Amino acid sequence: MPQLLLEIFSEEIPARMQQGAARDLDRMVSDRLKAAGLTWDALTTYAGPRRLTLVIDGLPAATPDREEEIKGPKASAPEQALEGFLRKTGLTRDQLTERDGVLYAVLSSKGRATTDLIAETVDQVIRAFPWPKSMRWGSGSLRWVRPIKRILCLFDGKVVPFEIDGIQSDAITEGHRFLGSGQLLKASDFVDYRTQLEREFVLLDVADRKLRILEEAKAACAARGLVLVDDDGLLDEVAGLAEWPTPILGDMDPQFLALPPEVVRLSMKVHQKYFAVRSSPPSGGSTREAGEGGAPQLAPNFLVVANVEATDGGKALAAGNSRVLSARLNDARFFWDEDQKVGFDAWNEKLKGVTFHAKLGTLAERVERIAALAREIAPLVGADADQAETAARLCKADLASGMVGEFPELQGIMGGYYARLAGYPDAVADAVRDHYKPQGPADTVPTAPVTVAVALADKLDTLVGFFAIDEKPTGSKDPFALRRAALGVIRLVLENGVRLSLGGVLFGVAVASKFGAPTGILAFFADRLTVLLRDQGQRHDLVAAVFALGDDDLVRIVRRVEALAAFLATDDGANLLAGYKRASNILRAEEKKGPVPTGMVQTGLPNQPEAETTLAFAVNAARTAVETALESEDFAAAMTALAALRAPVDAFFEAVMVNSEVPEERDNRLKLLGQVRDVMGQVADFGQIAG
């Protein structure tokens, strides 16, 4: 079946927008073609520095004929209703069909040539394309990220004729701006198009560009006994900057290695888009030597990705880039030297004039809150209270430093360096460096006690403050990253085994900060914990069943959930859950009629079934065993105790009629079912569990 090939060729598209544009092109074209009734075998999009390309294989030559039945009014409806329906459908009364007293209109339409639909679709897509930023050029009304130069559009090897703001569709494209022959390329299909582009030094697929960068970069480094420092984010960016990426290894002045490696790497990455390089470790040595914060020890080299193949092997390019990098690193060294002359006292003084939030005070006031809270949390995590408070008082100071002003990404990291240079203990410097962690699901979780105390204090102050002023996340909006902060608290607590009453701590923060008690914050934590555990394979209903008990010790909650999941995966657990739901349904039905009897269950009654007596004794034994297990937090033992109820419960429902006509028997059996529910309810709210 025919193939559609579309290329929108323009001036340079920013790298950060390219992959989003490829997805948008896929979505917008797909939606319009599907709405017209078209199907296809495969659709692929490509994005690069100067072109967006789409290829669809297996498109039919025309859209299918369509027939649609529309339900109308009843045949007996007033004349006005009938006239309105006829106007809507464009039919006459004798063209309607009557069925079961209701009128129907059958609308038929012939299929359209796919080329006509393609022309309309391309026009609509280009005019409505959702670029984050766009521009107009010339005298036209068209907006695009950069001026469009030409549009290649082929269907079944032939040009689809259309014109958009003076740009006429054709079969022509262009090769590399510098390396190409300069001749226009006429394509016949996608294979021919791609082959010609590669001959003209254009790699269409971003995956191919990344592979070329990595292979040639690693080879260039290996030839000098060096190792490329991996940076996936930078790789994504430079792959969008060059159509024929050519890695070149350059040298830099070794004196700059006296700067923190994070500063060197960020100067390279942010300003110049260079990869950092490190020395290859000796045989048998570590492949990842690290400085402060796990940053790799660097070599006096860099790797730049050029968009040309230089005749001198890149020597002139490397030398020119080295001079530019030296200028950038000289700026960084200036900030490094000047910051050391200023220090923490001056920086903290500056924070008094920096507003954190209009309703939450200045950064200096926030530091005071974090310091007080870190001191309170310290004993809970085994940290020295004085060190925790000291670290908290230093943790935001580097926000006023010159280096962080230039590189905001280094907040905390530079504070750690400066604290160490100022003579503070390693535990304090490490806490300043790492207190923002974890900043996302893939980030590492600190384990040093002082760091844990400050990190928790920082995140809890943020959460309580913004909840207190009713700046909670709504839908997909979370401008203050409160979901990330809550997840950070949860991971810090769980991965360090911190035992605390979350509700108590949150209340203490609210009281100490004088913000007032925030509403909904515990439920917010429950939701975040549910998301975390669900990502780890746990069922959300089990988290709800445990949270319903009112426990706010996150470590204990997770242990309960894990034990509950293991229990329900067994036959005993699944069958006991069914028995619980049956008992609950009976009790719920009786509660609608009036109070359900409670109190001691009697045994040894006249004509009492053995199954009833057996269950009564089993419930008493299970209660004792469950209470003992829960006191020692042996949740597996608690589940084992519940498992002992499975057979007696099954036997009870098989042999005993709960709603006996004898009131005393009925009341006794309802009491027994109530006790079954209560004993199981000590472990979890089984009513919240699906199944």
N, C-alpha and C positions, 0 to 999 in steps of 0.2 A: 504493500500500500504506500501512497505518497508520503514524502517527508517534508516537514516545515523547517526551514532554517531562517532564523532572525538574528541580526546583529545590529545593535545600536552603538554607533561609533562616535565618540565625543572627545573633548579635551580631557585631561587627567581627572579621574575619579578618586577622591580621597580613599586611602586604604581602609580606613575604619568603616566606610560605608559599603564596601564592595559586596561582602558576603550577605549582608542584609538585603541589598539590592537584588542579588541573585534569587534569594528566597521570595522577595516581593514579586519579581518577574514571573517566577514559577506559579505563585498563588494567583496573581491577577489574570494571567493568560488561561490557566486551568479553569478558574471559576467561570470565565466568559465562554470558553469552548464547551464546558460541561453543560452550562445553562442552555446552550443551543442544541444539546443532544449529541454532541460528538464524543467519541471515545478514541483511545490510541493505545499503542503498545508501550512506549517509553517516552518520558519527557526529562530533559536534562538542561540545566542552566549553568553558565560559566560567567565569572566576573574577573576583570583584570583592570589594570591602570587606565585603559582607554576604551574598553568595550564591555558591553553586556551581550551575552549570546544565549540563545535558546534554540534547542533542536527537539523536534517531536517526530518520532517514527510511528508509522502506522495510522496516519489520519485518513479518513475516507474522503473521497472527492466532493462529497456533498453531505449536508445534514439530512437526517431521515425525515420522511413525511411524518406529520404529526396529526393526531386526532385526539381532541380533548372533549370530555363530556362535562357540562356544567349544569348543576341542579338549579332549577328555577322555582317559581311559586306553584302552589296547587292549581289544578285546572279550574277550581271553583273560586280562585282568588279574585279580588276586585280588579276591574279593568285597568286601574292606575298601576297596580303592581305588575301586571302583564306587560303594559307599555314600557315600564322602566326596564324590565328584563330584556325586552326586544331591543331597546336602544343600546343596552349594555353589550349584547351579543351581535348586533347588526343583522339579525335574522327577521324573518316574517313569521306570523303565527303558524302558517301551514308547514314551516320548516322545523318546528319543534316536535319532539317525541313525547308522548304521554305514557307513563308507566305507573301503575298503582295510584292513579289520581294525581300524580306529580308531573310537571312539565320539565323536560330536559332539552338542552341545546347541545348539539354535537358540532364542534368547530374543527374544521380540517384545514391544514396548511401544507403546502408543498415544501419539500426540502430546498435549501439554498446552496448555491455553490460555495464550497469551503473557502475559495479565494476571496469572495465578497466578505465573508465573515472575518477572515484574517485581516483584511484591510481595516474593517471597522474596529476590530479588537486592538490592533497595534495603535491606532489613533487614540482610542479610549485609554489604553494603558499608559501611553506616553504622557497624555495630558493630565492623568490623575495619579501619576507615580508619586509615592509618599517619601520623597527624599527628606532627610532631617533638615537640610538646607538646600535651596535651589536658587537659580538666577535666571533673569531674562537677558537676551542679547539682541542686538540689532533693533529692527522696528517691529518684530513679531511679538505675539502674546505668549508664545510657548515658554514654559519654565522647565529647566532640567538642572542637574547638579553642576554641569559645565556645558558650554555650547555644543550642541549636536552637529557633527560634520556630515554624516551620511547614515543611511539606513539600508542595510542589506536584507532583503526579504525574498526567499525562494520557496515555492511550493511545487513539488514534483519536478524540480529542476528548472522551473520557469519563474521569472520575476512576477511577484504579486504587485500590480500597479496601484499606487496611491501616492498622495503628496500631503505632507504635514508642514504647514508654515513655510512653504517654499522648498522643503527638503523632499526630493523625489526618490522613491524607492528604486533600488537597482540591485545588481549582483556583484557590486564592487566593494572591496575592503582594502586596507593598507597594512603593510608589515611594520617592523620596528622603526621607530622615528629616526634612529641614528645608524643602526646596523643594517637595516633593510636596503633593498636595491633602489628604493624611491619610486618604483613602478607600481601602478594600481594593480590589484589582484582580482581576477574575475573567477568567482567560485561557481561550481555546478551542483555540488551537494556538500554535506557536512564533512565527509572524509576528504574530499578535494580541498575544502576550505581549511581544515585543520592542517593538512599536509603542507599546503602553500604557506600558511602562517609560520609553521616550524622552520621551513626553508628560509623564511624572512625573519628569523630570530624572534618569534613570538610563541611563548608557551601559553596555551589557552587555559589549561586547567591549573588552578591554584595548588592542587596536590602535586602536580609535576614541578611547579616552581619551588615549592618547599623541599621536595626531594633533591632537586638540583642544588639548592642552597646548602642543605645539610651535607650531602655527599662531598661537594667541592670544598666546603668550609672545613670539614673534618680532615679531608686529605691535605689541605694547605697547612693546617695545624700540625698534623702528624709528621709532615716533612720537616718541621722545625722542632720536633719533640715536645709539642704543646697539645693542649686539649681544649676544645671549645666548651665554654660554659653554656649549658642549655638554657634557653629562654623561649618558651612556647609563645608567649604573648608577642615578643619581638619578632619571632619567626613569622607569625601571622601578619604582622604589620609590613615587614620588608618584602614579603611575598606579594603584597599588593602595591609595591612601589616600582617594581621592575618587571618588564615583560620577558626579559632574558637575563635573569639575575646571575651575576658573576661575583662570587666572594673573593676578596683580596685581603691578605694578611698584612697589617702594618705594624710599625714599631712606635712606641711612645717613650717619653723620658722616664727612666726608672725612678726618678725622685718622686714622682707622683704616687708611687706605691706606698709612700708614708701616710697618705690619706687613708681613712677607713675604706675598705673594699666596697662597701655599699655606696659610698659617695662616688667612687670611680665608676662603678657599674652604672649608676643612675645618670651620671654626666654623659657617659657613652650612649646610653639607651634613650634618654629623654631628648637630649639636644641633637645627637648625631645619628641615632639609629644604628649604633655599632654593637657588635657582640663582644663580650669580655672573653679573655683567654687565660688559662692557668697552665702552670708547668705540669708536665706529665709526672706522676708519682714514680718513685723507684719501684723496681720489680718486687711484687709482694706487698707493696704499700697500699695505703688507702687511695681510692680513686676520687675521694672528695675531701680534700683538706679544708679546714674551716677556720675562719677568724671569728670575731664576736658575732653572735646571733646565727652561727652556721653559715656565714658568707664565705665563699671559696677564696683562698689565697690566690691572688692574681699574678699573671706574668706581665712584663712591660710590653704588651702587644694588644692589638685590637683587630677585629675583623669587620670590614665594611662590605656591604653588598652593593655593587655597582650595577648600572643598567647597560653597560657596554663591555666589550672585550677589547682591552687596550693592546696596542701593538707592542708596547714595552713590558707586557706582563703585569701591568698595573703599578709599576714603580712610581711613576709620577702621581698617580691617583693616591697611592698610599702615603707619599710624602706630603701632598697637599692636605689630606685628611688628618695627618699627624699634627700639622701646624694648627689646624682648626681645633683639634682635640686639646692640644696644649693650652690654647687660649681659654677653653672652657674649664679645664682643670685648674688653671691659674685662678680663675674666679672662685672655684670651689675651695682652693687652698686659702684664698683670702678670707672666705667666710669661716673656715676652720680655725685659722689663726685668730681672727677677731673675736669669735665666740669664746675662745678660751680666756680672753682678756676681760670678758664681761662677767659671766658666771650666773649662778642660780638666783642669788638675791636680787640682782637687777632684773632678771627675767620675771621672777615671781611678782616683783613690784609692777612690772608692765601689765601683768595679767589682771591687775585691779581695774584697768581701764578697758578691758576686753569683755564685751557682753557675751555670755554663753547663750542665754535666751532671755527675752524681755521679762518673762515671768519667773525665771529661775536664777536670775542674778548674773554676776560676773564669773569669769573663769577662776578668779582668786577665791571667791566664795564657794565655788564648786570644789576647789582643791581642799578647802577647810572641811567640807563635808566628807570627801573621800578619805582624808586623813583620819578623822574621827571614826569613820566606819571601818577602815582597815585595822585600826587598833582594836576594835570590838571583835572583828572576825578572826584576828590573828590566833587567839587561843583555840578556836574551832578547827584550824588547819595546821596547828603545830608550829606556828611562826612566832618569831620574836616580835612582841608588840611594838617596842621602840623602833626596830628596823622597819616594820610595816608602816608605821606612821611617818617615819623619815622618808621612805621611798615614795609614799603617797604625796608628800609635800613637794617632792621634786618632779613628779611624773608628768606634769603638764608644762613645766618651765620651758622646755625646748621649743614650744610653740612660738615663743618670742625670740628665738635665736635666728641669726642670719641664715644658717644652713637650712633649717626647716622652712624658713620663709622662701628660700629658693627651691627647695625640694620637699614639699609637704609629705611626700611618701615616706620620708625618713623620720617622721615624728615618733618619739619613743626610742628609736634606734640611736639617734644622736644624743638624746638625753642619757642613754646608757653609757656611751663613750665619755661624755662630759662628766658624768658622775664618777666614773672610774678615775679619770684624770684629776678630779678634785679630791681624791683620796677617800671616797666613801667605800664601805665594804662591798665585796663582790655581790652579796645577796641583795643589797640595796640597788646597785647598778643594774643587775639582771632584772630586778622587778621593774625599774624604770623603763628598761628596754622592751620588756615583754608584756607589760600590763594591758596592752590593747588586745592581746591574744586570748582566745582564738577569734579571728575576724571572719571566719566562714567555715563551712563544713569540711573543707580540705585542709584547714590550718591546724598546726600542732597545738596541743593543750599544754600550758606550763605545768610543771610538777613541783618546782621549788616553793616551799611554804610561803615565803615572803611575797613572791610573785603572785601566788594564788590569792593571798589575802588582798593585795592591791587590785588585782584584776577583777575579783568579785566586787570589791567596793566600788570601783569605777562603773561597772555595768549595772549594779543594783541602784546606784544613785541616779543614773540615767533613766532607768525604767520607772522608778518610783516618782521621780520628778515629772516626767512627761505624762505619766498616767494621772498624777495629781492635778495637772492643769488641763486634763482631758484632751491631750494630743496623742490619742491612741491610733494604731494602724487601722485603716479601713479598706477593705477589699484588697486591691493590689497596691495601694498606696501606703508607703511606710517611710516618710521623708526623714525620720530620725533614726532609722535602722534599728527599731526596737525589737523586731523579730530576731535579728542577728544577735542583739545584746542578750535576749532571753536564752537563745540557743547556746550562747557563750557561757552563761551562768550554769545552765544545765550540764554542759560538757565538763566544765571545771569541777562541778560538784561530783558528777558520776565518775569521771576518770581519775579523780583523786580520792574517791571514797569519803567525801566530806559529809559528816553527819550533822545536820542542822534542821531546825524547824523553819522551813522557807517562809511560812506565814508570819512567824515570830520575828524573823529577821526583817522582812519587809515592813512590818508594823514599826519595828524599832527605827528603821531608816526614816520612815514617814514622820515619826514623832521627833527624832533628832533634827531633821531638816526643817520641821515646822511647816511642811507643805500640806499637811492633812492626810488622812487615810485615803489612798487611791482605791477606786472601785474597779473590780474586774481583773485585777492583776494576777490573782491566783488562777483564775480560769484561763487567762492568757498563757501562763506557764504550763497548765495542763494541756492546752492545745499544742504548744511547741514540743512538749515531751511526747505527745502522741505522734506528731510528725516525725520526730527523731526515731522513735521506736518502730514506727511503720516502715521507715527507710531501712531499718535493720531486720525487717521481716516479721515484726510483731503485729498482732491485730489491734486495731484502734478500739474495738469494743472491750478488749481486756483491760486496756489502760483506763477506760471510763469506769469499768467495774471496780477497779482498785481505787481510783480517785474518789469514787462515791463514798468510800469509808471515811473521808475527811482527813486522811493522812497527808502530811506535807513534807515528809522526809523523802527526798527524791531517790536516795540510794535504796531505802526500804521499799518504796513503790516499785522500782524496777525489779528488785528481787522477787517481789510478790507476783508481778506480771510474768516474769520468766517461769516461776514455779507453776503458776496457774496455766500458762500455755502448755507446759510439759504434761500437766495433769489432764487437761482437756484433750490432749492428743491420744490418751489411752482409752480403752473401752470403758473402764470404770468411770473415768471423767465424763465421757460423752453420755453414758447412760444415766449417771447421777444428775447431770445437767437436765436431761429430759425429765427425770423424776422431780427435780426442783421446780421446773416450770409447771408440771402437772399439779404439784402441791400449791404453788403460788396462784394458779388459776382458780383452784377450788377455794382458797382462802379469800381471794379477791372477790369472787362471786358472793361469798358469804358476807364479806364486809359491806357490800352494797345493801344487804338486808338489815344490817345492824351490827352491834359490837360482836366480835368473835371472842369466844371464851379463851382465857389464858390461865396460866397457873400450872400446878403440878399435875403430871399425867399419872393416872392410877393404873396399877397392874393388879392382876389377880381378881378381876371382876368376874362375876358369873358369866359363863359362856363366852369369855373374851378369847378371840382367835389368837393362836400362837404367834402368828405373824405380827400382830399388834404389840404383843408383849416383847417379842424379840426386837422390834424396832425401838421400843421405848428404852430398853437397856442399851441398845447400840448407840442411841442418841446421847444418852448420859455419858457413855464411855468416850464417844467422839468429842463431846464438849470438853471434857477434862483434857484429852490428848491435844485438841486444837489449842486450848488456852495455854497449855504448857509449851507447845511448839512456838506459838506466837510470841510468848514472853522472851524466848531465846532467839527469836527471828529465824527459826528453822522452818522455812516455808515449805520445804519439801516434805518434812515430817507432818506439817499441818495438812498437806494434800493427801498424804498416806492415811491420816486419820479420817479424812472425808471419804477416801476410797472404801473404807470399811463399811460405810453406810450404803453403798451401792446395792448389795444383795438384799439387805433387810428392807430397803425402800421398794425394790422391785417386787419382793414377796408380799409386802403390805398392799400394794395396789392390785396385785393379782388375787389376793385372798380376802380383802376387807372392803366392805361397803362403807364409805365415810359417812354419807348422809343416811344414817340408820334412822328407823322410825322411833327408836328408843332415845329420848333426849339425852340421857346420861352417856350412852355410847357415842352418839354424834358429837357431843361436847368434848369428850375425852379424845376422840380421834382428831378433831380440829385442833385441840391443844397440841397433840403430837405432831401434826403437820406444821404448826407454828414453830415448834421447837426445832424441827428439821430445817426450816427456813432460817431461823435465828442462828443456829450453829454454823450453817454454811455462810451466812451473812457476816460472820466474824472474819472470814478469809477474803471475801469479795462480794460485791453486789451481783449475784448470778443473774438477776433479772435484766441486767444491762448487756448480757452476753447473747449474741446471736446463735441460733441453733435450736 
